[in-house]
Amino acid sequence: MSILSNIEYLTAAKKGELMGSLATTGKYSAATVEYAGRISISYVKRSGCAVISGVKKITSPAVSVVAKPFVYLKQRKARAIREKELQQKAVEDKLLREKQFQESILRDQEIILREKSLHDEKIRSLEEKILQIEKQLASIEKNGVKVSSPVNVVKPKPILTQHKSSLLLAIVNENRALRD
């Protein structure tokens, strides 16, 4: 007979006690299995670390010698890529500076052309005025100066009275006498 069939024959009180003891035993069994598993994992990890550290000590010189050319090639490739990027950036900067220089030249040419057109207009108007003046001079030289109406010269009225002018004349004579 199995344990379960024996449990059925027991009284209710005995049955409760047995169930409690079986549950407790099951808990202890589960804890024991878990503990054993953890210890096993710990042993595997520790032994693996010990093995790996030994393997590293043995293989690291060989790995460094074998890997050295690959590391060198990787560094050289990275350096070449960096140099190429720097050259490309330098070319782009040079092209940008040339473009900006050409744009500034075009702006300056536009300004010069505008200024030139303004000055050309002023020069044309001055040339026209000079031609008119030359025509007038030629007609004056040919025909002479003709006065269209007689000119009446108006003499200004003296502001000083006779008395004031004689007083000022006396002052001037005194100044001359003092200088001498």
Backbone hydrogen bonds, N-H to C=O, Kabsch-Sander energy under -0.5 kcal/mol:
donor,donor_aa,acceptor,acceptor_aa,energy
6,N,2,S,-1.7
7,I,3,I,-1.7
8,E,4,L,-1.4
9,Y,5,S,-0.8
9,Y,6,N,-0.5
10,L,6,N,-0.8
10,L,7,I,-0.7
15,K,11,T,-2.6
16,G,12,A,-1.9
17,E,13,A,-1.9
18,L,14,K,-2.5
19,M,15,K,-2.2
20,G,16,G,-2.1
21,S,17,E,-2.1
22,L,18,L,-2.6
23,A,19,M,-2.3
24,T,20,G,-2.1
25,T,21,S,-2.5
26,G,22,L,-2.5
27,K,23,A,-2.1
28,Y,24,T,-2.4
29,S,25,T,-2.4
30,A,26,G,-2.5
31,A,27,K,-2.4
32,T,28,Y,-2.4
33,V,29,S,-2.4
34,E,30,A,-2.4
35,Y,31,A,-2.6
36,A,32,T,-2.4
37,G,33,V,-2.2
38,R,34,E,-2.4
39,I,35,Y,-2.4
40,S,36,A,-2.3
41,I,37,G,-2.5
42,S,38,R,-2.4
43,Y,39,I,-2.6
44,V,40,S,-2.5
45,K,41,I,-2.7
46,R,42,S,-3.0
47,S,43,Y,-2.8
48,G,44,V,-2.5
49,C,45,K,-2.9
50,A,46,R,-2.6
51,V,47,S,-2.7
52,I,48,G,-3.1
53,S,49,C,-3.0
54,G,50,A,-1.9
55,V,51,V,-2.7
56,K,52,I,-2.9
57,K,53,S,-2.2
58,I,54,G,-2.0
59,T,55,V,-3.1
60,S,56,K,-2.4
63,V,59,T,-3.1
64,S,60,S,-2.6
65,V,61,P,-2.0
66,V,62,A,-2.6
67,A,63,V,-3.1
68,K,64,S,-1.4
71,V,67,A,-2.7
72,Y,68,K,-2.7
73,L,69,P,-2.8
74,K,70,F,-2.5
75,Q,71,V,-2.7
76,R,72,Y,-2.9
77,K,73,L,-2.7
78,A,74,K,-2.5
79,R,75,Q,-2.7
80,A,76,R,-2.7
81,I,77,K,-2.6
82,R,78,A,-2.5
83,E,79,R,-2.8
84,K,80,A,-2.5
85,E,81,I,-2.6
86,L,82,R,-2.7
87,Q,83,E,-2.7
88,Q,84,K,-2.6
89,K,85,E,-2.6
90,A,86,L,-2.5
91,V,87,Q,-2.5
92,E,88,Q,-2.6
93,D,89,K,-2.8
94,K,90,A,-2.5
95,L,91,V,-2.8
96,L,92,E,-2.5
97,R,93,D,-2.7
98,E,94,K,-2.6
99,K,95,L,-2.5
100,Q,96,L,-2.6
101,F,97,R,-2.5
102,Q,98,E,-2.7
103,E,99,K,-2.5
104,S,100,Q,-2.4
105,I,101,F,-2.3
106,L,102,Q,-2.5
107,R,103,E,-2.5
108,D,104,S,-2.5
109,Q,105,I,-2.7
110,E,106,L,-2.4
111,I,107,R,-2.4
112,I,108,D,-2.7
113,L,109,Q,-2.8
114,R,110,E,-2.4
115,E,111,I,-2.8
116,K,112,I,-3.0
117,S,113,L,-2.5
118,L,114,R,-2.1
119,H,115,E,-2.7
120,D,116,K,-3.0
121,E,117,S,-2.1
122,K,118,L,-2.0
123,I,119,H,-2.8
124,R,120,D,-2.6
125,S,121,E,-2.3
126,L,122,K,-2.3
127,E,123,I,-2.8
128,E,124,R,-2.4
129,K,125,S,-2.1
130,I,126,L,-2.5
131,L,127,E,-2.4
132,Q,128,E,-2.3
133,I,129,K,-2.5
134,E,130,I,-2.8
135,K,131,L,-2.4
136,Q,132,Q,-2.4
137,L,133,I,-2.8
138,A,134,E,-2.7
139,S,135,K,-2.4
140,I,136,Q,-2.3
141,E,137,L,-3.0
142,K,138,A,-2.2
143,N,139,S,-2.9
144,G,140,I,-2.7
146,K,144,G,-0.5
148,S,146,K,-0.6
152,N,150,P,-0.6
153,V,151,V,-0.7
154,V,152,N,-0.6
155,K,153,V,-0.6
165,S,161,T,-2.3
166,S,162,Q,-2.0
167,L,163,H,-1.7
168,L,164,K,-2.3
169,L,165,S,-2.1
170,A,166,S,-1.7
171,I,167,L,-1.8
172,V,168,L,-2.2
173,N,169,L,-2.1
174,E,170,A,-2.0
175,N,171,I,-2.1
176,R,172,V,-2.1
177,A,173,N,-2.1
178,L,174,E,-2.1
179,R,175,N,-1.7
180,D,176,R,-1.6
